[in-house]
């Protein structure tokens, strides 16, 4: 896991966050899914970095990676 993504049971209920802040990986993903650009996010959340956004996307990609089980014929 990237050192930029932290999981602390005392911050946001243990959900993955950016650098221990109270902004969750999911928040970044939701903002991107809503159509915001990286530049929009960096303007609206000046304490985030471009690397934070990349780390959020990478974390999410790893989180959904799972084995594909072929259906039985």
N, C-alpha and C positions, 0 to 999 in steps of 0.2 A: 504494500500500500504506500502511496505517496506520503511523504512527511507533511504535505499540505492538508491532507484529509485526516482529521482526528476524530476519535470516538471516545467520549468521556461520559460515564453514566450521570455525571452532575451537570452536563450541558445538553440541552435539548433532548432530555430523556435518553441519552446514549445514541442518538441518531448521528450518522456521519456529518461532520461540520467542516467548515473551512477554517483551518489554523486555530481551532479552539474558540472561534467566535460563535455567536449565536445566529449564524447564517448556515443553513443546512445545504448539503449537496442537492437535495431535492428542490430547495428554493431556487438555486441557480438553474437547474434543469427546467423547472416550471417557467421561469422567466424566458429562457431560450425557446421553449416550446410555444410560448405565447407570441413569439415573433421578434423579440428583442435581439439586437445584434450584440456582439461582444462590446463594441464601443458604447452602446446604450447602457449596458450593465456597468461598465467602468465609469461612466459619467454619473449614473444614479447611485452607485455604491463605490465611492472613491477609495475605500479601504480594501477593496478587492483588487487583484492583479489579473492580468491575462493568464498567468500561470495557474491561478486559482480556478479559473474557468476550465482550462485544459485538464487540470487534475480532477475536477468534478465529472467531466465527460469520460475520462479514463476510468475513474472509479465506477461509474454507472455501467460502462461497457463490460468491465470485469465482473460486476455483480450479476449481470444477466447472462453471462457465458455459462452454459451448461451443456452437458452431453445430450446429443440428439439420439433418441431411441426410435429405431425404425418400427413402424407398425407391422404387426404380424399379418401375413397373407391369409 
